[in-house]
Amino acid sequence: MRIKPVMAALATASLGALLLGAVPTAAQAAPDPNLTITQVTLDRTSVAVSGLNTYPINVTVKGGFNSSEPGDQGLVLNVILKRTGGTGGRGDIVSAALKRTAGTLANGTWTGRLNVASTANGTFKVTGVMVGPYGGPVFGGTPYDPTPYAGQTITVKGTNQPRITAAVNPRIVPFGKPYTITWAVTNTATGKPYGSRIPIGLGVDTPCAEGGSPVYKTGTNGAITKAYTASDAGALNCAHIYTDPYYIVAQGLFPARPTVIAAVPSKASAKVGTIVPVNGSVANWIGSCPVQLQRLYGRTQWRTVSTGTVRQSGRFTLNAQPPYKGLIPYRAYFPACQPYVAAVSKTFTIKGL
């Protein structure tokens, strides 16, 4: 069976899109040429949903799939709906896997459910249908785009929507040390937990995007504390509450890491106006972030006089230019750049001659 669902493009989608289960658009191909859609019907045009509940809408799709492969006889479909209005927390919703219940593969009827969550608050329109299962394995590379279909619009009134928050301990996780995260699920309308034990998926790295996170249960206070290893701090940590086939609500984070920065001028003194390279490094560095050279004005005010970028090697070079004669205090400043916190080097001086 030839299955090309959406998750192959997850690596190119934004973090918010990953955690909310949005259908990514980057790095995709054209719609599947074998799939034709003639009708999509929803049995509701408006629903009201509260809290962690979902409202099942019956979905019927009529169409066909051009294939003689025996494995395609069990092909399932997913209907995609995009937000057209409202203030909910997600840009799209998607049906559970629709199974063929009548007709043939070339001319059949697929039926199933669309599980609507309170976080969908707003209006959504059917915009397409794609071969499923949604989030399943991908064979042969890039998934197809949904086959366009301009269908019905539904209005969702979502109340008491859930929110997930996270408290990391310690707040800044040292390299090589374990840590814990307390995840809490609260009712955004009341600011309080729902008062029941809530199943919640807690994942690290790949499961955050592709599913499969182990499922735990919060206490009746809506919170759960999970211990993580030192290696987990370098990856995406996430919590999510699931309904088939997407997340009702989710939260992800990269634990904050300490920044150790050092900088040394290439010369201890130079003539006024001469450029003096300042070489520095950021420990445990992987990535690229801005860095600044600051000079002390008066007794307490630091001002940026040069900017640069931390290279992949963790090293950087900034330029000082002594403006007057005498000892001039400088420091290198690293602005917060996720997951690294802001930091400054030790102060050093360059003597203007």
C-alpha positions as CSV (number, residue, x, y, z in Angstrom):
1,M,0.0,0.0,0.0
2,R,1.3,3.4,-1.0
3,I,1.0,5.8,2.0
4,K,2.3,9.3,1.8
5,P,0.8,11.3,4.7
6,V,1.8,14.6,6.2
7,M,4.5,14.0,8.9
8,A,7.5,13.7,6.5
9,A,7.5,17.5,6.3
10,L,7.5,18.1,10.0
11,A,11.2,19.0,10.1
12,T,10.5,22.1,8.0
13,A,7.5,23.3,9.9
14,S,7.6,25.8,12.8
15,L,7.7,24.7,16.4
16,G,4.2,26.0,16.9
17,A,2.9,24.2,13.9
18,L,4.5,20.9,15.1
19,L,3.0,21.1,18.5
20,L,-0.5,22.1,17.4
21,G,-0.5,19.4,14.7
22,A,-0.8,21.9,11.8
23,V,-0.6,20.6,8.3
24,P,2.9,21.8,7.1
25,T,3.2,23.3,3.7
26,A,7.0,23.5,3.1
27,A,8.8,20.9,1.0
28,Q,5.6,19.3,-0.3
29,A,4.7,18.2,-3.8
30,A,1.5,18.6,-5.8
31,P,-1.7,16.8,-4.8
32,D,-1.8,13.0,-5.4
33,P,-2.8,12.6,-9.0
34,N,-4.5,9.3,-8.3
35,L,-7.0,10.9,-5.8
36,T,-10.2,12.5,-7.0
37,I,-12.9,14.0,-4.7
38,T,-16.5,14.6,-5.7
39,Q,-18.2,15.4,-2.4
40,V,-17.3,16.1,1.3
41,T,-20.2,16.3,3.7
42,L,-20.2,17.1,7.5
43,D,-23.4,16.4,9.5
44,R,-23.0,19.6,11.6
45,T,-22.4,23.2,10.8
46,S,-21.8,24.4,14.4
47,V,-20.8,22.7,17.6
48,A,-20.0,23.8,21.2
49,V,-17.2,22.1,23.0
50,S,-15.9,22.7,26.6
51,G,-12.6,21.9,28.3
52,L,-10.9,18.7,27.4
53,N,-13.9,17.2,25.7
54,T,-14.2,16.7,21.9
55,Y,-17.3,16.8,19.7
56,P,-17.5,14.1,17.0
57,I,-18.8,15.2,13.7
58,N,-19.8,12.6,11.1
59,V,-17.8,13.0,7.8
60,T,-18.6,11.5,4.4
61,V,-16.3,11.6,1.4
62,K,-17.2,10.5,-2.1
63,G,-14.5,10.0,-4.7
64,G,-12.0,7.6,-6.1
65,F,-8.4,6.4,-6.1
66,N,-6.9,5.2,-9.4
67,S,-4.9,2.1,-8.4
68,S,-4.7,-1.6,-9.2
69,E,-2.5,-2.4,-6.3
70,P,-4.2,-4.9,-3.9
71,G,-2.8,-3.1,-0.9
72,D,-4.7,0.1,-1.8
73,Q,-8.1,-1.5,-1.2
74,G,-7.8,-0.6,2.4
75,L,-6.8,3.0,1.7
76,V,-8.0,5.6,4.2
77,L,-8.5,9.4,3.8
78,N,-8.3,12.5,6.0
79,V,-10.3,15.6,5.5
80,I,-8.5,18.9,6.2
81,L,-10.2,22.1,7.5
82,K,-8.5,25.5,7.7
83,R,-9.3,28.3,10.0
84,T,-11.2,31.2,8.4
85,G,-12.0,33.2,11.6
86,G,-12.0,33.2,15.4
87,T,-9.4,33.2,18.1
88,G,-8.6,29.6,18.8
89,G,-5.2,28.2,19.3
90,R,-4.8,26.2,16.0
91,G,-4.9,27.0,12.3
92,D,-6.4,23.7,11.1
93,I,-8.2,20.6,12.2
94,V,-8.2,17.2,10.5
95,S,-10.5,14.2,10.6
96,A,-9.7,10.8,12.0
97,A,-9.0,8.1,9.3
98,L,-12.0,7.7,7.1
99,K,-12.6,4.1,5.9
100,R,-14.3,3.0,2.7
101,T,-17.8,1.8,3.6
102,A,-19.4,1.6,0.2
103,G,-18.6,1.3,-3.5
104,T,-15.2,0.5,-5.0
105,L,-11.8,2.1,-4.6
106,A,-12.3,3.8,-8.0
107,N,-15.8,5.1,-7.0
108,G,-16.5,4.8,-3.4
109,T,-17.7,6.4,-0.1
110,W,-15.4,6.9,2.9
111,T,-16.9,7.7,6.3
112,G,-15.6,8.5,9.8
113,R,-15.4,11.2,12.5
114,L,-14.0,14.7,12.9
115,N,-13.1,15.1,16.6
116,V,-13.5,18.8,17.3
117,A,-11.6,20.2,20.4
118,S,-12.4,23.4,22.4
119,T,-9.1,24.8,21.2
120,A,-10.5,25.0,17.7
121,N,-12.7,27.9,18.8
122,G,-13.7,29.8,15.6
123,T,-14.7,29.0,12.1
124,F,-13.2,26.3,9.8
125,K,-13.7,25.4,6.2
126,V,-13.1,22.1,4.4
127,T,-10.2,22.8,2.0
128,G,-8.9,19.4,1.0
129,V,-8.6,15.7,1.4
130,M,-5.5,13.6,1.6
131,V,-4.5,9.9,1.7
132,G,-3.9,8.8,5.2
133,P,-3.3,7.8,7.9
134,Y,-2.4,11.2,9.2
135,G,0.9,11.1,10.9
136,G,1.7,7.6,9.7
137,P,4.9,6.3,8.1
138,V,6.1,7.7,4.8
139,F,7.3,5.5,2.0
140,G,9.1,7.1,-0.9
141,G,9.9,10.6,0.4
142,T,7.9,13.8,0.3
143,P,4.2,13.5,1.1
144,Y,1.5,14.8,-1.3
145,D,-0.4,18.0,-0.7
146,P,-4.1,17.6,0.1
147,T,-6.3,17.4,-2.9
148,P,-8.2,20.7,-2.9
149,Y,-11.9,20.7,-2.2
150,A,-13.9,23.8,-1.3
151,G,-16.4,22.4,1.2
152,Q,-18.6,23.3,4.1
153,T,-17.8,25.7,6.9
154,I,-18.3,24.8,10.6
155,T,-18.4,27.2,13.6
156,V,-16.9,26.0,16.8
157,K,-17.7,27.6,20.2
158,G,-14.9,26.5,22.4
159,T,-15.0,27.3,26.1
160,N,-12.9,26.5,29.2
161,Q,-10.0,25.8,26.8
162,P,-7.0,23.9,28.3
163,R,-3.5,25.4,28.6
164,I,-0.2,23.6,29.4
165,T,2.5,25.4,31.3
166,A,6.0,24.2,32.3
167,A,8.3,24.9,35.2
168,V,11.9,23.7,34.8
169,N,14.0,22.9,37.8
170,P,16.7,24.2,37.9
171,R,15.6,27.1,35.7
172,I,18.9,27.1,33.9
173,V,20.0,23.5,33.4
174,P,23.8,23.0,33.8
175,F,25.6,20.9,31.1
176,G,25.9,17.3,32.2
177,K,23.2,17.5,34.9
178,P,19.7,16.1,35.1
179,Y,16.6,18.2,35.7
180,T,12.9,18.0,36.2
181,I,9.9,19.7,34.6
182,T,6.6,20.2,36.2
183,W,3.9,20.3,33.5
184,A,0.5,21.7,34.5
185,V,-2.8,21.6,32.7
186,T,-5.2,24.4,33.6
187,N,-8.6,25.8,32.5
188,T,-7.9,29.2,30.8
189,A,-11.3,30.5,31.8
190,T,-10.7,29.9,35.6
191,G,-7.0,29.6,35.9
192,K,-7.5,26.4,37.9
193,P,-7.0,22.7,37.1
194,Y,-10.0,20.7,35.9
195,G,-10.0,18.5,39.0
196,S,-9.4,15.2,37.4
197,R,-6.4,13.1,36.4
198,I,-5.6,14.0,32.8
199,P,-3.8,11.7,30.4
200,I,-0.8,13.7,29.0
201,G,1.9,12.7,26.6
202,L,5.4,13.7,27.6
203,G,8.1,13.4,25.0
204,V,11.6,14.3,24.1
205,D,12.9,15.1,20.5
206,T,11.3,13.0,17.7
207,P,8.0,12.0,19.5
208,C,7.2,15.7,20.0
209,A,6.8,16.0,16.2
210,E,5.9,12.5,15.0
211,G,3.9,11.2,17.9
212,G,4.5,8.2,20.2
213,S,5.2,10.1,23.4
214,P,4.7,8.0,26.6
215,V,1.4,8.8,28.2
216,Y,1.2,9.7,31.9
217,K,-1.6,11.0,34.1
218,T,-1.5,14.3,36.1
219,G,-2.7,14.5,39.7
220,T,-6.0,16.0,40.4
221,N,-4.2,19.3,40.8
222,G,-3.6,19.1,37.0
223,A,0.2,18.8,37.4
224,I,2.9,16.1,36.9
225,T,6.6,16.3,37.6
226,K,8.9,14.3,35.3
227,A,12.6,13.7,35.7
228,Y,14.9,14.1,32.7
229,T,18.4,13.0,31.9
230,A,21.3,15.4,31.1
231,S,21.1,14.4,27.4
232,D,17.4,15.4,27.2
233,A,18.2,19.0,27.8
234,G,19.7,19.4,24.3
235,A,16.5,18.4,22.6
236,L,12.9,19.6,22.4
237,N,10.9,18.7,25.5
238,C,7.1,18.6,25.1
239,A,3.8,17.9,26.7
240,H,0.5,17.3,24.7
241,I,-3.1,16.2,25.1
242,Y,-4.2,14.1,22.2
243,T,-7.4,13.4,20.3
244,D,-7.5,11.3,17.2
245,P,-5.5,12.3,15.1
246,Y,-4.0,15.6,16.4
247,Y,-3.1,17.4,19.6
248,I,-5.9,19.3,21.5
249,V,-3.2,21.4,23.1
250,A,0.6,21.2,23.4
251,Q,3.6,23.0,24.8
252,G,7.2,22.6,23.9
253,L,10.5,24.0,25.2
254,F,14.2,23.7,25.0
255,P,15.5,23.9,28.6
256,A,17.5,27.1,29.2
257,R,21.3,26.5,29.2
258,P,24.1,28.5,30.8
259,T,26.3,30.7,28.6
260,V,30.0,30.8,29.4
261,I,31.7,33.5,27.4
262,A,35.3,34.7,27.3
263,A,37.0,37.5,25.4
264,V,40.6,38.7,25.1
265,P,42.0,41.7,23.0
266,S,44.7,40.9,20.6
267,K,46.7,43.9,22.0
268,A,46.8,45.4,25.5
269,S,47.3,48.9,24.0
270,A,47.0,50.7,20.7
271,K,47.0,54.2,19.4
272,V,43.7,56.1,19.6
273,G,41.5,55.2,16.6
274,T,43.4,52.0,15.8
275,I,41.2,48.8,15.4
276,V,42.1,46.1,17.9
277,P,40.5,42.6,17.2
278,V,39.0,41.0,20.2
279,N,38.8,37.2,20.1
280,G,36.4,35.2,22.2
281,S,34.5,32.0,22.6
282,V,31.3,30.6,23.9
283,A,31.6,27.2,25.6
284,N,29.5,24.2,24.6
285,W,28.3,26.0,21.6
286,I,26.4,24.6,18.6
287,G,24.8,27.1,16.4
288,S,25.0,30.8,15.4
289,C,24.0,33.8,17.5
290,P,24.8,37.5,17.8
291,V,27.5,38.8,20.1
292,Q,28.4,42.4,21.0
293,L,31.5,44.3,22.2
294,Q,30.5,46.9,24.9
295,R,32.5,49.8,26.2
296,L,31.9,51.4,29.6
297,Y,30.7,55.0,29.5
298,G,31.0,56.8,32.8
299,R,30.8,54.5,35.8
300,T,27.9,52.2,35.0
301,Q,26.6,52.5,31.5
302,W,27.7,49.9,28.9
303,R,27.2,50.7,25.2
304,T,27.6,48.4,22.2
305,V,30.5,49.5,20.0
306,S,30.9,46.4,17.7
307,T,28.7,43.5,16.7
308,G,29.5,40.0,15.4
309,T,28.3,36.4,15.2
310,V,29.4,33.3,17.1
311,R,30.7,30.9,14.5
312,Q,29.9,27.2,14.5
313,S,33.2,26.6,16.2
314,G,32.0,28.7,19.2
315,R,34.5,31.4,18.5
316,F,33.9,35.0,17.5
317,T,35.9,38.2,16.7
318,L,34.9,41.8,17.5
319,N,36.6,45.1,16.9
320,A,37.6,47.6,19.5
321,Q,38.8,51.1,18.6
322,P,40.2,53.1,21.6
323,P,38.6,56.6,21.4
324,Y,40.9,58.3,23.8
325,K,44.1,57.9,25.8
326,G,44.1,55.9,29.0
327,L,42.7,52.6,30.2
328,I,39.3,51.8,28.5
329,P,37.1,49.0,30.0
330,Y,35.4,46.6,27.5
331,R,33.4,43.4,27.8
332,A,31.8,40.9,25.4
333,Y,28.0,40.6,25.8
334,F,26.0,37.6,24.6
335,P,22.2,38.4,24.3
336,A,19.8,35.6,25.1
337,C,19.6,33.2,22.2
338,Q,17.5,30.1,22.8
339,P,18.3,28.0,24.6
340,Y,21.3,30.0,25.9
341,V,20.8,32.7,28.5
342,A,22.3,36.2,28.3
343,A,25.9,36.5,29.7
344,V,28.9,38.8,29.8
345,S,32.6,38.1,29.8
346,K,35.0,39.4,32.4
347,T,35.8,43.0,31.9
348,F,39.2,43.8,30.2
349,T,40.9,47.0,29.3
350,I,42.7,48.3,26.3
351,K,45.0,51.3,26.8
352,G,44.7,54.1,24.3
353,L,48.0,55.7,23.4
